[in-house]
C-alpha cells in the first residue's frame, strides 16, 4: 500500500458530515415550523456536535501513544528477531474508529509490506502487535507504524497522524568462505595477485600471516608453522598497482513485480496496434518481431544461431509446443549444396536461422491474439517469482563480498561497484578499506535494494578510474543473453583482454529460484557461449557445506 508523501491533514470531513448537514437543516425547519421546546433543544444539540467532535479529535491526537521495540536491530540471515508494537490509549475516552497503516514483515519475511489495521482502543487500553520472525534474505527492514487515522464517534471528522515510528532491522549477509579451485594456478580467481606470484621481483616474502582456507600449500612457512603450532603463510610484495573491480548486478531479468507486468502489458498492446497498422509489412521485419519471444527473451532472439536453438529457446521461456514448430520452418534446404561449405553459405545459414526465429515469433504472436498461446513455459518457480529480484540481489551481494575478502587476503586492492537508487547518481561504491563492521559504506552495501533500472549495470563502468591493466569481475544471478551482451561490452570499453584487462563473470546461485538444475544449466551454457565469443570467461558458483561444517563458495563443474 503506497502512501503519497504529503503533509497530513489535522482534520478532514467524513461522509457522515453530509448526513449531519441534512439533519441540521431538517431540525431547523421543524424548529421554525413547530416552535416547540423539543425541536429547539434538538437543534441546539446538533449545533454542538461538531464542537464535541473537534474536542474528541484533539484529545485523541494528544492521548494516543505508539511504541515500537525490537530485541535486535542487527541480525544475520536466519536469526530470529522479536518485535512488538504498542498502541496505547492514555485517555478515559474510547476510540472505536482507529485505522493504522503498519509496516510488518510479509508471510515469508522476504520484505516488509504496509498493512491497514482497524482497531478499537478502550479507555486506558492498549493494542499490542507482536511476533517473532526470521529473515531469510539480507537487507533493511522497517517495522512500525507509519500513519494513523482517527474518527470521532459521530463520523463527522477524521484526523491523520504521520508517525513514522519504526525500528530498522539490518540483516547482514552470510560470511561465506571462497574455496580454492584447482582449475586455477595460485588462486581460485585469476587476479593480478596471480601474476605477482610468478614475478621475478617476488623472491622474498613481505610478511607472514595466518593460514586462510584456500591458500596454496606452496606458500606455507613450515618452520614458523611448526613453532607456533598454527599454519603460517608467506605474503609476497609487488611493485604493481593493478586493481580489482567487482561489479554487482542487482537486477532480475524476468518479470518480478507489478510495475514490470504493467509495463510489459502496455508494450504488448502497443505492439499489437502497430501490427494491425502495418499489416503485411510486418513480415518483412520478421527478425525484429522476435523480441516478443518468451518473457525474458527480448533482443536475445536476434542473436540466437542455429546451434542448440531448442535449448536456448527453452531457457528463454518459449513453450515446447512452439519449439516443435521449428522443424517445419527449416529454410536451409533451399541453400545450394555447393555453397554450404563457403563463407557465403555460412551467411545464408545464419540468415535462415534468423528467419526461423522470426517466423516462430509470428506464430507465437498469432496464437496469443487468438487465445491459443496457452500457459508459457517458465524455468522459474512460480512461488519465487514475486520476490525473484530479492533472491538474485541477495546471492549476488554474498558472492561479491566473499570475492572481495578472498582477494584482500591475497594482498589485492578491491572496489565493489553496485547500482544504488538511493544516491543521486544511482551508483554505489564500497572499498575493501571500508570492510569494517558498522562502517556506513559496508552497511549501505548490505542493504542495497533490487535494481529496477535496466541500464544501471552498464553505468557502473563510469566509476572505474583505471583505463587498462586491471581485473573486472562481474557478479550476477542472471543467465539471459541480453545480460551477456552487457557483460561483454564493459571490458571491451577498456580495450579487452589484449590491453591487459582481465574480465570474468561469476554466476551466483539463488536458492529456490529455478525449477530444476537442468533448466539453469541450459540457460547458463547459452550465456557462457555468448560471453566466450567476446573473450569473457564465466564460472558458476554454488554454496556447499565444507568439511569443517561452514558454508563455502565453490566453482560448479
GUKOL-287402 format. One line per field, with one value per residue (C-alpha): residue number from 1; residue in three letters; y, x, z. Coordinates in pm, whole numbers. Layout:
// residues N
resi <- [NUM_...]
resn <- [ALA_...]
c2 <- [Y_...]
c1 <- [X_...]
c3 <- [Z_...]
//
This chain:
// residues 557
resi <- [1_2_3_4_5_6_7_8_9_10_11_12_13_14_15_16_17_18_19_20_21_22_23_24_25_26_27_28_29_30_31_32_33_34_35_36_37_38_39_40_41_42_43_44_45_46_47_48_49_50_51_52_53_54_55_56_57_58_59_60_61_62_63_64_65_66_67_68_69_70_71_72_73_74_75_76_77_78_79_80_81_82_83_84_85_86_87_88_89_90_91_92_93_94_95_96_97_98_99_100_101_102_103_104_105_106_107_108_109_110_111_112_113_114_115_116_117_118_119_120_121_122_123_124_125_126_127_128_129_130_131_132_133_134_135_136_137_138_139_140_141_142_143_144_145_146_147_148_149_150_151_152_153_154_155_156_157_158_159_160_161_162_163_164_165_166_167_168_169_170_171_172_173_174_175_176_177_178_179_180_181_182_183_184_185_186_187_188_189_190_191_192_193_194_195_196_197_198_199_200_201_202_203_204_205_206_207_208_209_210_211_212_213_214_215_216_217_218_219_220_221_222_223_224_225_226_227_228_229_230_231_232_233_234_235_236_237_238_239_240_241_242_243_244_245_246_247_248_249_250_251_252_253_254_255_256_257_258_259_260_261_262_263_264_265_266_267_268_269_270_271_272_273_274_275_276_277_278_279_280_281_282_283_284_285_286_287_288_289_290_291_292_293_294_295_296_297_298_299_300_301_302_303_304_305_306_307_308_309_310_311_312_313_314_315_316_317_318_319_320_321_322_323_324_325_326_327_328_329_330_331_332_333_334_335_336_337_338_339_340_341_342_343_344_345_346_347_348_349_350_351_352_353_354_355_356_357_358_359_360_361_362_363_364_365_366_367_368_369_370_371_372_373_374_375_376_377_378_379_380_381_382_383_384_385_386_387_388_389_390_391_392_393_394_395_396_397_398_399_400_401_402_403_404_405_406_407_408_409_410_411_412_413_414_415_416_417_418_419_420_421_422_423_424_425_426_427_428_429_430_431_432_433_434_435_436_437_438_439_440_441_442_443_444_445_446_447_448_449_450_451_452_453_454_455_456_457_458_459_460_461_462_463_464_465_466_467_468_469_470_471_472_473_474_475_476_477_478_479_480_481_482_483_484_485_486_487_488_489_490_491_492_493_494_495_496_497_498_499_500_501_502_503_504_505_506_507_508_509_510_511_512_513_514_515_516_517_518_519_520_521_522_523_524_525_526_527_528_529_530_531_532_533_534_535_536_537_538_539_540_541_542_543_544_545_546_547_548_549_550_551_552_553_554_555_556_557]
resn <- [UNK_UNK_UNK_UNK_UNK_UNK_UNK_UNK_UNK_UNK_UNK_UNK_UNK_UNK_UNK_UNK_UNK_UNK_UNK_UNK_UNK_UNK_UNK_UNK_UNK_UNK_UNK_UNK_UNK_UNK_UNK_UNK_UNK_UNK_UNK_UNK_UNK_UNK_UNK_UNK_UNK_UNK_UNK_UNK_UNK_UNK_UNK_UNK_UNK_UNK_UNK_UNK_UNK_UNK_UNK_UNK_UNK_UNK_UNK_UNK_UNK_UNK_UNK_UNK_UNK_UNK_UNK_UNK_UNK_UNK_UNK_UNK_UNK_UNK_UNK_UNK_UNK_UNK_UNK_UNK_UNK_UNK_UNK_UNK_UNK_UNK_UNK_UNK_UNK_UNK_UNK_UNK_UNK_UNK_UNK_UNK_UNK_UNK_UNK_UNK_UNK_UNK_UNK_UNK_UNK_UNK_UNK_UNK_UNK_UNK_UNK_UNK_UNK_UNK_UNK_UNK_UNK_UNK_UNK_UNK_UNK_UNK_UNK_UNK_UNK_UNK_UNK_UNK_UNK_UNK_UNK_UNK_UNK_UNK_UNK_UNK_UNK_UNK_UNK_UNK_UNK_UNK_UNK_UNK_UNK_UNK_UNK_UNK_UNK_UNK_UNK_UNK_UNK_UNK_UNK_UNK_UNK_UNK_UNK_UNK_UNK_UNK_UNK_UNK_UNK_UNK_UNK_UNK_UNK_UNK_UNK_UNK_UNK_UNK_UNK_UNK_UNK_UNK_UNK_UNK_UNK_UNK_UNK_UNK_UNK_UNK_UNK_UNK_UNK_UNK_UNK_UNK_UNK_UNK_UNK_UNK_UNK_UNK_UNK_UNK_UNK_UNK_UNK_UNK_UNK_UNK_UNK_UNK_UNK_UNK_UNK_UNK_UNK_UNK_UNK_UNK_UNK_UNK_UNK_UNK_UNK_UNK_UNK_UNK_UNK_UNK_UNK_UNK_UNK_UNK_UNK_UNK_UNK_UNK_UNK_UNK_UNK_UNK_UNK_UNK_UNK_UNK_UNK_UNK_UNK_UNK_UNK_UNK_UNK_UNK_UNK_UNK_UNK_UNK_UNK_UNK_UNK_UNK_UNK_UNK_UNK_UNK_UNK_UNK_UNK_UNK_UNK_UNK_UNK_UNK_UNK_UNK_UNK_UNK_UNK_UNK_UNK_UNK_UNK_UNK_UNK_UNK_UNK_UNK_UNK_UNK_UNK_UNK_UNK_UNK_UNK_UNK_UNK_UNK_UNK_UNK_UNK_UNK_UNK_UNK_UNK_UNK_UNK_UNK_UNK_UNK_UNK_UNK_UNK_UNK_UNK_UNK_UNK_UNK_UNK_UNK_UNK_UNK_UNK_UNK_UNK_UNK_UNK_UNK_UNK_UNK_UNK_UNK_UNK_UNK_UNK_UNK_UNK_UNK_UNK_UNK_UNK_UNK_UNK_UNK_UNK_UNK_UNK_UNK_UNK_UNK_UNK_UNK_UNK_UNK_UNK_UNK_UNK_UNK_UNK_UNK_UNK_UNK_UNK_UNK_UNK_UNK_UNK_UNK_UNK_UNK_UNK_UNK_UNK_UNK_UNK_UNK_UNK_UNK_UNK_UNK_UNK_UNK_UNK_UNK_UNK_UNK_UNK_UNK_UNK_UNK_UNK_UNK_UNK_UNK_UNK_UNK_UNK_UNK_UNK_UNK_UNK_UNK_UNK_UNK_UNK_UNK_UNK_UNK_UNK_UNK_UNK_UNK_UNK_UNK_UNK_UNK_UNK_UNK_UNK_UNK_UNK_UNK_UNK_UNK_UNK_UNK_UNK_UNK_UNK_UNK_UNK_UNK_UNK_UNK_UNK_UNK_UNK_UNK_UNK_UNK_UNK_UNK_UNK_UNK_UNK_UNK_UNK_UNK_UNK_UNK_UNK_UNK_UNK_UNK_UNK_UNK_UNK_UNK_UNK_UNK_UNK_UNK_UNK_UNK_UNK_UNK_UNK_UNK_UNK_UNK_UNK_UNK_UNK_UNK_UNK_UNK_UNK_UNK_UNK_UNK_UNK_UNK_UNK_UNK_UNK_UNK_UNK_UNK_UNK_UNK_UNK_UNK_UNK_UNK_UNK_UNK_UNK_UNK_UNK_UNK_UNK_UNK_UNK_UNK_UNK_UNK_UNK_UNK_UNK_UNK_UNK_UNK_UNK_UNK_UNK_UNK_UNK_UNK_UNK_UNK_UNK_UNK_UNK_UNK_UNK_UNK_UNK_UNK_UNK_UNK_UNK_UNK_UNK_UNK_UNK_UNK_UNK_UNK_UNK_UNK_UNK_UNK_UNK_UNK_UNK_UNK_UNK_UNK_UNK_UNK_UNK_UNK_UNK_UNK_UNK_UNK_UNK_UNK_UNK_UNK_UNK]
c2 <- [0_316_647_977_1192_1484_1677_1500_1688_1792_1747_1640_1566_1217_1101_1132_1510_1516_1326_1570_1873_1719_1652_2004_2156_1929_2023_2391_2352_2170_2432_2711_2519_2369_2628_2371_2339_1982_2085_2378_2150_1909_2193_2326_1975_1928_2264_2148_1809_1949_2121_1797_1608_1853_1830_1449_1460_1690_1463_1160_1320_1401_1087_802_690_443_248_9_-224_-489_-714_-693_-435_-605_-965_-1226_-1419_-1681_-1524_-1481_-1123_-1044_-718_-552_-257_-99_148_289_499_719_892_790_810_513_526_259_403_390_291_232_167_-54_-191_-560_-850_-1048_-1409_-1534_-1242_-1151_-790_-560_-460_-188_-326_-149_-246_-134_-143_-33_135_105_375_346_41_-93_-278_-492_-635_-879_-1157_-1339_-1352_-1498_-1302_-1534_-1254_-973_-615_-335_-393_-115_-238_4_239_483_651_665_785_857_934_1083_889_1072_1007_1376_1436_1244_1335_1198_1145_1074_887_705_536_230_25_-53_-407_-453_-815_-899_-1143_-1462_-1456_-1748_-1854_-1871_-2212_-2268_-2407_-2649_-2523_-2208_-2194_-1973_-1855_-1959_-1624_-1523_-1174_-952_-1132_-1444_-1254_-1137_-1494_-1573_-1239_-1248_-947_-1160_-1377_-1259_-1267_-932_-1059_-1362_-1414_-1688_-1956_-1896_-2190_-2197_-2076_-2256_-2516_-2378_-2054_-2215_-2128_-2470_-2369_-2097_-2318_-2592_-2345_-2169_-2491_-2295_-2277_-1959_-1832_-1610_-1291_-1157_-792_-637_-305_-335_-107_-324_-308_-546_-407_-618_-512_-632_-695_-647_-697_-982_-1031_-1175_-1021_-997_-712_-545_-247_-476_-658_-334_-210_-533_-528_-172_-269_-574_-364_-111_-389_-535_-193_-149_-493_-411_-82_-229_-541_-744_-508_-671_-991_-817_-705_-1053_-1056_-751_-911_-1184_-952_-1096_-1448_-1552_-1340_-1293_-1325_-966_-888_-1225_-1398_-1195_-1331_-1698_-1906_-2248_-2431_-2552_-2340_-2552_-2543_-2168_-2106_-2328_-2118_-1806_-1934_-2047_-2327_-2677_-2674_-2370_-2509_-2823_-2596_-2517_-2844_-2716_-2382_-2508_-2288_-2437_-2691_-2407_-2332_-2491_-2778_-2626_-2312_-2484_-2505_-2148_-1816_-1717_-2039_-1959_-1623_-1787_-2036_-1752_-1571_-1890_-1936_-1577_-1629_-1941_-1739_-1458_-1697_-1862_-1520_-1451_-1788_-1709_-1365_-1512_-1773_-1504_-1293_-1594_-1717_-2041_-1948_-2141_-2112_-2018_-2234_-2065_-2210_-2029_-2137_-1962_-1917_-1739_-1500_-1226_-1179_-1312_-977_-1001_-1357_-1254_-943_-1140_-1413_-1155_-945_-1250_-1371_-1025_-981_-1321_-1248_-914_-1064_-1351_-1124_-889_-1189_-1233_-873_-725_-395_-428_-199_-314_-116_-162_17_221_431_592_800_1096_934_595_420_288_212_1_-8_-300_-46_4_-365_-293_-384_-94_105_313_218_-152_-137_60_-219_-484_-304_-218_-256_-453_-264_-191_20_-200_44_80_-204_-68_271_117_141_520_470_274_510_299_267_-54_-322_-415_-703_-679_-935_-916_-1092_-1175_-1417_-1353_-1600_-1427_-1350_-980_-962_-1144_-865_-606_-806_-842_-470_-347_-497_-415_-47_-70_-243_-603_-883_-761_-449_-646_-615_-944_-997_-1275_-1331_-1510_-1662_-1691_-1947_-1800_-2066_-2171_-1962_-2228_-2521_-2760_-2767_-2866_-2552_-2334_-2533_-2482_-2106_-2075_-2267_-2038_-1727_-1878_-1935_-1576_-1444_-1666_-1506_-1177_-1328_-1314_-1628_-1735_-1963_-2087_-2052_-2260_-2287_-2613_-2733_-2770_-3041_-2806_-2751_-2397_-2283_-2231_-2093_-2344_-2348_-2579_-2831]
c1 <- [0_170_116_186_447_229_164_-103_-428_-513_-883_-1089_-1455_-1601_-1915_-2112_-2078_-2323_-2582_-2521_-2588_-2915_-3026_-2929_-3141_-3435_-3420_-3405_-3720_-3901_-3790_-3932_-4248_-4337_-4172_-4171_-3905_-3821_-3735_-3528_-3331_-3266_-3139_-2907_-2775_-2697_-2515_-2283_-2199_-1917_-1762_-1770_-1623_-1332_-1257_-1269_-1019_-780_-787_-719_-415_-266_-368_-278_86_276_588_791_1056_1287_1513_1782_1826_2142_2088_2228_2029_1816_1846_1517_1410_1123_933_648_426_214_-68_-174_-481_-392_-731_-1063_-1237_-1294_-1171_-1354_-1270_-890_-716_-341_-102_174_486_522_726_542_444_775_964_1131_1007_811_470_226_-92_-412_-539_-870_-854_-1061_-893_-1075_-1039_-686_-645_-369_-346_-32_113_396_568_896_1037_1342_1456_1583_1746_1986_1863_1695_1351_1138_891_648_352_352_11_-287_-642_-880_-1250_-1490_-1787_-2036_-1842_-1813_-1437_-1115_-763_-445_-115_209_403_689_764_956_1263_1504_1640_1962_2005_2366_2456_2636_3013_3083_3441_3563_3719_4027_3971_4222_4147_4349_4717_4759_4414_4064_4023_4287_4362_4665_4783_4825_5069_5261_5322_5518_5701_6083_6050_5882_6170_6134_5815_5696_5522_5372_5004_4774_4653_4317_4124_4202_4565_4819_5027_5335_5319_5306_5602_5660_5928_5717_5410_5582_5692_5358_5158_4940_4976_5152_5151_5402_5276_5473_5536_5491_5550_5239_4939_4672_4326_4030_3684_3383_3065_2738_2427_2138_1860_1643_1595_1244_911_919_688_363_536_719_395_211_498_501_123_136_423_229_-80_132_293_-47_-169_147_100_-255_-144_150_-33_176_473_549_650_948_1060_1021_1361_1272_945_1145_1159_826_966_938_902_1277_1392_1400_1676_1836_1633_1816_2149_2049_2216_2123_2326_2135_1839_1583_1777_1824_1455_1361_1587_1415_1071_923_667_768_473_612_965_841_719_1083_1108_854_1035_1369_1486_1837_1716_1686_2061_2259_2482_2793_2755_2713_3088_3166_3158_2851_2682_2758_2589_2291_2264_2272_2001_1792_1828_1715_1417_1321_1315_1125_862_834_779_498_335_352_202_-84_-153_-158_-404_-632_-607_-426_-98_-166_50_407_689_895_1216_1150_941_606_617_955_878_713_1041_1288_1468_1536_1669_1907_2034_2087_2301_2494_2588_2701_2920_3069_3154_3321_3524_3644_3752_3926_4131_4213_4351_4586_4705_4495_4307_3938_3644_3283_3057_2681_2361_2209_1898_1932_2224_2184_2388_2222_2554_2721_3081_3247_3622_3797_3930_3569_3514_3475_3170_2926_3104_2833_2959_2952_2601_2482_2609_2441_2106_2125_1777_1690_1780_1481_1679_1791_2068_2221_2474_2638_2671_2895_3189_3179_3322_3627_3924_4182_4183_4387_4578_4301_4077_3699_3475_3105_2885_2532_2243_2102_2151_1971_2160_2076_2279_2564_2584_2611_2877_3084_3059_3208_3562_3555_3523_3865_4041_3952_4193_4454_4519_4579_4218_4110_3733_3528_3160_3076_2728_2567_2302_1985_1809_1452_1452_1493_1258_1543_1919_1890_1691_1956_2235_2087_2049_2398_2554_2387_2517_2864_2884_2782_3046_3323_3282_3388_3677_3498_3504_3223_3209_2908_2947_2744_2724_2828_2898_3269_3438_3451_3073_3100_2945_3181_3157_3281_3301_3048_3191]
c3 <- [0_-120_55_-110_58_167_482_694_748_1100_1029_728_663_657_467_791_773_478_683_968_747_627_986_1086_804_887_1256_1164_953_1235_1486_1275_1189_1528_1756_2036_2312_2200_1846_1976_2211_1922_1703_1974_2039_1671_1667_1948_1790_1565_1868_2065_1768_1734_2108_2075_1786_1975_2282_2061_1899_2237_2426_2188_2207_1988_2087_1869_2012_1861_2064_1796_1520_1385_1284_1048_793_963_1308_1496_1569_1808_1765_1950_1857_2132_2062_2399_2484_2782_2798_2963_2625_2392_2032_1829_1486_1457_1134_1136_849_985_815_902_760_495_546_406_572_242_251_482_349_454_608_708_1054_1204_1582_1881_2176_2508_2778_2923_2697_2475_2146_2102_1781_1849_1661_1606_1257_1087_781_502_298_380_366_562_716_868_1131_1292_1246_955_960_1193_1111_1400_1351_1603_1741_1518_1198_1108_1109_1074_1179_1025_1205_1019_1285_1108_1438_1329_1406_1123_1135_937_828_742_463_550_559_325_258_-102_-152_-364_-712_-856_-1206_-1134_-1051_-746_-661_-744_-918_-1175_-1042_-1060_-747_-959_-1180_-875_-765_-1079_-1098_-1052_-822_-557_-445_-85_123_254_566_737_814_942_705_534_384_13_44_-172_10_-170_32_379_604_756_1010_1169_1147_1349_1615_1654_1602_1357_982_868_508_327_158_-138_-213_-557_-727_-943_-896_-1056_-909_-900_-963_-866_-1047_-892_-1098_-852_-1106_-1223_-1596_-1562_-1458_-1081_-986_-1077_-1240_-1483_-1561_-1631_-1847_-2048_-2084_-2222_-2451_-2573_-2651_-2840_-3044_-3136_-3256_-3459_-3616_-3720_-3880_-4065_-4189_-4428_-4387_-4053_-4231_-4395_-4049_-3903_-3739_-3528_-3424_-3249_-2949_-2841_-2798_-2431_-2121_-2085_-2446_-2570_-2813_-2738_-3009_-3273_-3150_-3143_-3413_-3540_-3273_-2968_-3076_-2896_-2568_-2595_-2660_-2365_-2145_-2275_-2175_-2509_-2483_-2602_-2845_-3023_-3023_-3200_-3480_-3567_-3760_-4012_-4055_-4188_-4477_-4509_-4766_-5017_-4997_-5284_-5171_-5332_-5115_-4777_-4709_-4826_-4643_-4839_-4732_-4365_-4404_-4571_-4283_-4029_-4227_-4238_-3861_-3805_-4032_-3838_-3516_-3685_-3821_-3479_-3322_-3567_-3488_-3116_-3175_-3378_-3110_-2841_-3042_-3099_-2741_-2838_-2673_-2353_-2045_-2129_-2004_-1735_-1588_-1259_-963_-970_-592_-609_-896_-681_-494_-754_-759_-385_-425_-706_-525_-204_-365_-569_-266_-68_-352_-422_-54_-41_-356_-217_115_-60_-282_5_193_-105_-84_-363_-357_-440_-506_-527_-761_-750_-857_-574_-647_-303_-435_-668_-945_-894_-823_-509_-414_-144_-100_67_319_440_514_885_1099_1138_865_689_342_428_578_276_51_269_238_-133_-290_-601_-917_-1144_-1392_-1680_-1777_-1430_-1457_-1771_-1598_-1329_-1568_-1518_-1167_-1287_-1266_-1450_-1827_-1865_-1677_-1434_-1337_-1369_-1202_-1282_-1027_-1136_-1097_-1445_-1729_-2015_-2333_-2310_-1988_-2162_-2419_-2141_-1955_-2273_-2354_-2024_-2058_-2429_-2335_-2168_-2452_-2368_-2283_-2528_-2319_-2001_-1883_-1729_-1728_-1574_-1494_-1170_-1176_-834_-744_-586_-381_-473_-792_-1061_-1111_-1186_-1216_-1582_-1666_-1510_-1676_-2022_-1969_-1817_-2106_-2358_-2181_-2142_-2516_-2587_-2344_-2480_-2822_-2664_-2472_-2134_-1921_-1689_-1388_-1194_-818_-575_-196_-29_322_389_589_888_877_738_411_117_-234_-488_-866_-1027_-1270]
//
